[in-house]
Amino acid sequence: MTVAIREAGGDHFARLLAGAAPEPGIALPAGEIAPAEVLAMLADLAATIRPAFSPAAWMILVGDRLVGLCSLVKPPEEGRLTIGYGIAPGEQGRGAATGAVAALVAWARSDPRVAVVAAESGKSNLASQRVLERNGFAVTGERFDEEDGDLLSWERTA
């Protein structure tokens, strides 16, 4: 399976929120890519970050099929990008997240603005932890978040 990432702009999010494909030639996954409130949050987050750093969000593609989304979760600080990612429920468990994070790390290596790529995973989310481990991330700490619970903090050099 070949996984690719492609920048997701505001127009892509608007189409997804309307229930349409993000652009011609890209098929939607079976079921939803993410709940509408998550899509709206990602669109707003990317729009907030994009003036200071772009790209701020990416579509995760397997061939011509959209299978997930990846984005920065906050504005970069001192060359440190913090990413988040999600795969459509019907597409999980097939390696798309691992491939997308690998593609994002490869992109980060080529961008002189990026020194470190960071992420967080739920302490009980073993699948996400495996994605990060497979991509060379190491645990750097733990924290508790009111909304997400116990989290592991991860990072790797770009």
Residue, then its C-alpha position, 0 to 999 in steps of 0.5 A: m500500500t502506498v500512502a501519500i500526504r497532500e496539503a489540505g486547505g480551507d477549500h478541502f475542509a469546506r467540501l468535506l464538511a459539506g459531505a463532498a470529496p475534497e477535490p475531483g479525483i479523490a474518493l471518500p472512504a466508506g463511512e465518515i472521515a471524521p465527525a463534523e465537529v472534528l472536521a470543523m475544529l481541524a479547519d479552524l485550527a489550520a486556518t489559525i496556524r496557516p498565516a504563520f506556518s504552512p502547510a498546517a494540515w494534510m490529507i492522507l491518501v491511499g491511491d486516490r482514496l482519502v483515508g485520514l487527516c493529519s495536522l499541526v495541533k498548535p503553531p510551531e515554536e523554535g523549529r518544533l512541529t507538533i502533529g496529530y493524525g487520524i484515520a477514518p474508522g473503516e480504514q484503520g489497522r491497514g498501515a495508513a497512519t504509519g505511512a502518513v507519519a513517515a511521509l510527514v517526517a520525510w517532508a519535515r526533513s526537507d524543510p529547514r524550518v523544522a528541527v523536531v517533530a512531536a506528537e502525543s498519544g493516549k496512554s492506552n492507545l497502543a495503535s497510535q504508540r506503535v505508529l510513532e515507535r515505527n517512525g522513530f519517535a521516543v517518549t519524552g514525558e507524560r501529562f494529563d489533559e482534561e479532555d483527552g486523559d493520560l497522554l504520552s509525549w513523543e518526539r524525534t528529530a526531523 
